């Protein structure tokens, strides 16, 4: 399976298993992210700083629904 949905799943799998290098390589240098406790605008390094430690808090994840257009 290819396409945006597959790429998102690959990113999440890499991130949550602690493969931060792979996850980081999958996003552009100017990517932005917004969540309830975090906002990152255009700084990939800032987002991934400490990501390995943060990813250890998650034992598993599952995607309940995923749409792709």
TIMI-2910 file (N, C-alpha, C, CB; in pm, 1 decimal, decimal comma, always signed):
<rs>
+----------+----------+----------+----------+----------+----------+----------+----------+----------+----------+----------+----------+------+
!      n_x !      n_y !      n_z !     ca_x !     ca_y !     ca_z !      c_x !      c_y !      c_z !     cb_x !     cb_y !     cb_z ! resn !
+----------+----------+----------+----------+----------+----------+----------+----------+----------+----------+----------+----------+------+
!    +85,4 !   -118,1 !     +0,0 !     +0,0 !     +0,0 !     +0,0 !    +89,6 !   +123,9 !     +0,0 !    -97,0 !     +0,1 !   +123,3 !  Unk !
!    +58,3 !   +218,1 !    -86,6 !   +131,2 !   +344,8 !    -91,9 !    +31,3 !   +458,8 !    -81,9 !   +215,7 !   +356,2 !   -222,5 !  Unk !
!    +81,8 !   +577,4 !    -72,0 !     -3,7 !   +694,9 !    -62,5 !    +10,3 !   +760,1 !    +73,5 !   -149,4 !   +657,9 !    -88,6 !  Unk !
!    -58,5 !   +872,0 !    +92,2 !    -46,2 !   +947,3 !   +217,1 !    -78,1 !   +866,4 !   +342,5 !   -135,7 !  +1066,1 !   +212,0 !  Unk !
!   -182,0 !   +786,0 !   +339,1 !   -219,8 !   +707,9 !   +457,6 !   -108,9 !   +610,4 !   +496,3 !   -350,9 !   +631,2 !   +432,0 !  Unk !
!    -47,9 !   +547,0 !   +399,6 !    +61,2 !   +452,1 !   +427,6 !   +182,6 !   +525,0 !   +483,6 !   +100,4 !   +374,7 !   +299,8 !  Unk !
!   +209,8 !   +643,1 !   +432,5 !   +324,1 !   +720,9 !   +481,5 !   +301,8 !   +761,8 !   +626,9 !   +346,8 !   +846,2 !   +393,3 !  Unk !
!   +181,1 !   +804,7 !   +658,6 !   +150,2 !   +842,6 !   +797,7 !   +168,3 !   +722,3 !   +889,4 !     +5,0 !   +898,0 !   +809,4 !  Unk !
!   +118,7 !   +607,2 !   +848,7 !   +132,6 !   +486,9 !   +931,1 !   +280,6 !   +450,0 !   +948,9 !    +55,3 !   +369,0 !   +867,5 !  Unk !
!   +359,8 !   +459,0 !   +842,5 !   +503,5 !   +429,6 !   +852,1 !   +572,6 !   +525,9 !   +947,5 !   +569,5 !   +436,9 !   +713,6 !  Unk !
!   +535,4 !   +653,3 !   +941,7 !   +592,3 !   +752,8 !  +1031,8 !   +560,2 !   +717,2 !  +1177,0 !   +539,2 !   +893,5 !   +997,8 !  Unk !
!   +432,5 !   +690,2 !  +1205,4 !   +392,1 !   +657,9 !  +1342,4 !   +460,9 !   +532,0 !  +1393,3 !   +241,0 !   +640,7 !  +1350,1 !  Unk !
!   +469,7 !   +430,9 !  +1308,7 !   +536,9 !   +307,2 !  +1349,5 !   +682,7 !   +333,7 !  +1384,0 !   +527,5 !   +201,5 !  +1238,5 !  Unk !
!   +751,8 !   +409,3 !  +1299,3 !   +892,7 !   +440,5 !  +1324,9 !   +907,3 !   +523,1 !  +1452,3 !   +954,1 !   +516,1 !  +1205,3 !  Unk !
!   +826,1 !   +625,9 !  +1467,5 !   +835,8 !   +713,9 !  +1584,1 !   +815,0 !   +636,4 !  +1713,3 !   +733,8 !   +827,2 !  +1574,2 !  Unk !
!   +709,4 !   +557,2 !  +1719,6 !   +675,1 !   +491,1 !  +1844,8 !   +759,5 !   +367,7 !  +1875,7 !   +531,8 !   +452,5 !  +1842,0 !  Unk !
!   +835,8 !   +319,6 !  +1778,8 !   +931,1 !   +213,9 !  +1813,5 !  +1068,8 !   +273,5 !  +1845,0 !   +942,2 !   +111,2 !  +1698,3 !  Unk !
!  +1078,0 !   +407,1 !  +1841,3 !  +1201,2 !   +475,5 !  +1878,2 !  +1298,0 !   +496,6 !  +1764,6 !  +1268,6 !   +400,5 !  +1984,1 !  Unk !
!  +1255,6 !   +471,4 !  +1640,4 !  +1341,6 !   +493,2 !  +1524,0 !  +1324,2 !   +638,2 !  +1478,5 !  +1307,4 !   +392,6 !  +1407,6 !  Unk !
!  +1377,9 !   +728,3 !  +1559,9 !  +1359,0 !   +871,3 !  +1538,4 !  +1427,2 !   +918,2 !  +1410,3 !  +1412,3 !   +949,9 !  +1657,4 !  Unk !
!  +1538,7 !   +858,3 !  +1375,6 !  +1607,7 !   +896,3 !  +1252,2 !  +1517,9 !   +872,1 !  +1131,2 !  +1739,6 !   +817,8 !  +1237,4 !  Unk !
!  +1452,0 !   +756,5 !  +1126,3 !  +1362,7 !   +726,5 !  +1014,1 !  +1243,3 !   +820,8 !  +1014,2 !  +1314,9 !   +580,3 !  +1020,3 !  Unk !
!  +1181,7 !   +840,4 !  +1130,9 !  +1066,6 !   +929,6 !  +1139,7 !  +1105,3 !  +1070,8 !  +1096,1 !  +1010,1 !   +931,2 !  +1283,1 !  Unk !
!  +1219,7 !  +1117,8 !  +1141,2 !  +1266,0 !  +1251,4 !  +1106,5 !  +1291,8 !  +1264,6 !   +956,1 !  +1392,8 !  +1284,8 !  +1184,5 !  Unk !
!  +1343,6 !  +1160,2 !   +896,4 !  +1372,5 !  +1163,2 !   +752,9 !  +1244,9 !  +1168,2 !   +668,6 !  +1455,1 !  +1041,4 !   +714,0 !  Unk !
!  +1133,0 !  +1133,9 !   +727,9 !  +1007,3 !  +1129,2 !   +653,1 !   +934,3 !  +1263,0 !   +647,7 !   +916,9 !  +1026,4 !   +713,8 !  Unk !
!   +981,3 !  +1363,8 !   +719,4 !   +914,2 !  +1494,0 !   +717,9 !  +1008,5 !  +1600,2 !   +662,0 !   +866,5 !  +1533,3 !   +860,3 !  Unk !
!   +950,4 !  +1705,4 !   +606,0 !  +1031,8 !  +1812,1 !   +548,2 !  +1093,0 !  +1897,5 !   +658,5 !   +947,4 !  +1899,6 !   +453,3 !  Unk !
!  +1195,9 !  +1970,6 !   +623,5 !  +1265,1 !  +2055,3 !   +720,6 !  +1174,6 !  +2165,2 !   +776,0 !  +1388,2 !  +2117,5 !   +656,9 !  Unk !
!  +1075,0 !  +2208,0 !   +699,5 !   +987,9 !  +2317,4 !   +744,0 !   +850,1 !  +2268,7 !   +788,9 !   +971,7 !  +2418,8 !   +632,3 !  Unk !
!   +840,7 !  +2143,6 !   +829,3 !   +710,6 !  +2091,0 !   +868,2 !   +662,1 !  +2155,6 !   +997,4 !   +717,2 !  +1939,3 !   +884,3 !  Unk !
!   +530,4 !  +2159,1 !  +1015,8 !   +473,9 !  +2215,4 !  +1138,3 !   +377,9 !  +2115,0 !  +1199,8 !   +401,9 !  +2349,9 !  +1110,0 !  Unk !
!   +356,3 !  +2129,8 !  +1328,0 !   +275,5 !  +2036,1 !  +1405,1 !   +204,7 !  +2112,1 !  +1515,6 !   +362,3 !  +1921,6 !  +1463,6 !  Unk !
!    +80,6 !  +2075,6 !  +1541,2 !     +6,7 !  +2139,2 !  +1650,1 !    -71,9 !  +2031,8 !  +1725,1 !    -88,7 !  +2250,8 !  +1596,0 !  Unk !
!    -60,4 !  +2035,1 !  +1855,1 !   -135,4 !  +1945,4 !  +1943,6 !   -172,3 !  +2024,4 !  +2068,5 !    -52,0 !  +1816,1 !  +1980,1 !  Unk !
!   -249,9 !  +1962,5 !  +2154,3 !   -296,8 !  +2032,4 !  +2274,4 !   -182,9 !  +2085,3 !  +2360,5 !   -383,0 !  +1940,2 !  +2357,0 !  Unk !
!    -77,7 !  +2009,0 !  +2376,8 !    +31,6 !  +2048,9 !  +2465,8 !   +157,6 !  +2093,2 !  +2392,2 !    +65,6 !  +1935,4 !  +2557,2 !  Unk !
!   +151,5 !  +2100,3 !  +2260,8 !   +272,8 !  +2132,7 !  +2185,8 !   +236,9 !  +2199,1 !  +2054,0 !   +357,0 !  +2006,5 !  +2160,9 !  Unk !
!   +315,0 !  +2299,6 !  +2019,2 !   +301,3 !  +2361,9 !  +1888,5 !   +440,1 !  +2380,8 !  +1831,6 !   +224,8 !  +2497,3 !  +1896,9 !  Unk !
!   +458,3 !  +2340,2 !  +1707,8 !   +586,3 !  +2353,0 !  +1641,2 !   +558,7 !  +2411,5 !  +1504,1 !   +661,4 !  +2215,6 !  +1631,8 !  Unk !
!   +625,8 !  +2517,0 !  +1470,9 !   +606,3 !  +2579,6 !  +1340,8 !   +737,4 !  +2587,8 !  +1265,9 !   +545,4 !  +2718,6 !  +1356,1 !  Unk !
!   +751,4 !  +2505,4 !  +1165,6 !   +863,5 !  +2514,5 !  +1074,1 !  +1000,3 !  +2480,7 !  +1129,8 !   +868,3 !  +2647,2 !  +1021,1 !  Unk !
!  +1008,3 !  +2402,5 !  +1236,2 !  +1138,7 !  +2367,7 !  +1291,8 !  +1144,3 !  +2218,9 !  +1326,5 !  +1168,6 !  +2453,0 !  +1416,6 !  Unk !
!  +1188,6 !  +2141,9 !  +1230,9 !  +1197,1 !  +1997,0 !  +1245,3 !  +1285,4 !  +1956,9 !  +1362,5 !  +1249,8 !  +1934,7 !  +1117,6 !  Unk !
!  +1398,6 !  +2023,6 !  +1379,3 !  +1490,5 !  +1988,5 !  +1488,8 !  +1425,3 !  +2008,1 !  +1624,9 !  +1618,2 !  +2072,5 !  +1480,3 !  Unk !
!  +1349,6 !  +2116,6 !  +1640,4 !  +1283,4 !  +2141,7 !  +1768,5 !  +1179,7 !  +2034,4 !  +1798,8 !  +1217,3 !  +2279,5 !  +1768,3 !  Unk !
!  +1106,5 !  +1992,4 !  +1697,1 !  +1004,8 !  +1889,2 !  +1717,5 !  +1067,6 !  +1757,6 !  +1762,9 !   +924,6 !  +1867,3 !  +1588,7 !  Unk !
!  +1175,9 !  +1718,8 !  +1698,9 !  +1236,6 !  +1589,2 !  +1728,5 !  +1335,4 !  +1592,4 !  +1845,6 !  +1306,6 !  +1538,2 !  +1606,3 !  Unk !
!  +1362,6 !  +1710,9 !  +1899,4 !  +1450,4 !  +1719,3 !  +2016,3 !  +1384,0 !  +1644,5 !  +2131,9 !  +1479,7 !  +1868,9 !  +2055,1 !  Unk !
!  +1451,4 !  +1549,6 !  +2184,9 !  +1397,1 !  +1471,2 !  +2295,2 !  +1292,4 !  +1369,9 !  +2254,2 !  +1339,2 !  +1561,6 !  +2395,8 !  Unk !
!  +1274,4 !  +1348,9 !  +2126,0 !  +1169,2 !  +1259,1 !  +2077,8 !  +1190,8 !  +1114,5 !  +2121,8 !  +1161,5 !  +1265,4 !  +1926,8 !  Unk !
!  +1314,5 !  +1069,9 !  +2126,7 !  +1340,6 !   +931,8 !  +2167,5 !  +1288,1 !   +907,2 !  +2309,0 !  +1491,9 !   +900,6 !  +2160,2 !  Unk !
!  +1313,1 !  +1002,2 !  +2398,8 !  +1264,4 !   +988,6 !  +2535,8 !  +1111,2 !   +995,4 !  +2540,7 !  +1325,3 !  +1098,3 !  +2625,1 !  Unk !
!  +1053,3 !  +1085,6 !  +2462,1 !   +907,3 !  +1098,0 !  +2459,2 !   +841,6 !   +972,9 !  +2403,3 !   +866,1 !  +1219,2 !  +2376,5 !  Unk !
!   +903,0 !   +910,6 !  +2304,6 !   +842,3 !   +792,4 !  +2242,7 !   +837,0 !   +674,6 !  +2339,4 !   +919,7 !   +752,8 !  +2117,3 !  Unk !
!   +918,0 !   +675,6 !  +2442,5 !   +918,2 !   +566,4 !  +2540,3 !   +793,5 !   +565,6 !  +2627,7 !  +1041,0 !   +575,9 !  +2627,9 !  Unk !
!   +721,1 !   +677,5 !  +2632,6 !   +599,0 !   +683,0 !  +2712,4 !   +484,4 !   +605,4 !  +2648,7 !   +557,5 !   +826,8 !  +2733,3 !  Unk !
!   +496,9 !   +573,4 !  +2522,4 !   +391,1 !   +503,3 !  +2450,8 !   +430,7 !   +358,1 !  +2431,4 !   +362,4 !   +570,5 !  +2314,9 !  Unk !
!   +350,8 !   +269,8 !  +2484,1 !   +379,2 !   +126,2 !  +2469,0 !   +324,5 !    +72,5 !  +2338,7 !   +320,6 !    +47,4 !  +2585,4 !  Unk !
!   +217,4 !   +130,1 !  +2290,4 !   +155,0 !    +84,4 !  +2166,5 !    +64,0 !   +194,7 !  +2114,1 !    +75,2 !    -47,9 !  +2188,8 !  Unk !
!    +27,6 !   +183,4 !  +1990,7 !    -71,6 !   +273,0 !  +1933,2 !   -152,8 !   +192,8 !  +1832,2 !     -4,4 !   +398,5 !  +1866,3 !  Unk !
!   -271,5 !   +241,2 !  +1805,7 !   -351,5 !   +178,9 !  +1701,2 !   -430,2 !   +286,7 !  +1630,8 !   -445,6 !    +70,1 !  +1758,7 !  Unk !
!   -446,7 !   +269,3 !  +1504,2 !   -522,2 !   +362,5 !  +1422,8 !   -664,0 !   +307,3 !  +1412,6 !   -456,8 !   +382,4 !  +1280,8 !  Unk !
!   -759,8 !   +382,9 !  +1461,4 !   -898,2 !   +337,5 !  +1459,0 !   -963,3 !   +362,6 !  +1323,3 !   -977,9 !   +406,7 !  +1568,5 !  Unk !
!   -938,3 !   +478,9 !  +1267,8 !   -990,8 !   +512,1 !  +1135,6 !   -888,8 !   +598,5 !  +1063,6 !  -1128,4 !   +585,0 !  +1145,6 !  Unk !
!   -879,4 !   +575,3 !   +936,3 !   -786,7 !   +654,9 !   +857,2 !   -847,6 !   +675,2 !   +718,9 !   -646,2 !   +586,3 !   +847,9 !  Unk !
!   -854,8 !   +799,6 !   +676,5 !   -911,7 !   +831,1 !   +547,4 !   -804,2 !   +884,9 !   +456,2 !  -1025,9 !   +931,1 !   +560,9 !  Unk !
!   -822,4 !   +859,8 !   +329,3 !   -728,9 !   +910,9 !   +230,1 !   -808,6 !   +952,8 !   +107,1 !   -620,3 !   +804,1 !   +193,5 !  Unk !
!   -779,9 !  +1069,4 !    +57,3 !   -847,3 !  +1116,7 !    -64,1 !   -751,1 !  +1117,0 !   -179,5 !   -906,0 !  +1256,7 !    -44,0 !  Unk !
+----------+----------+----------+----------+----------+----------+----------+----------+----------+----------+----------+----------+------+
</rs>
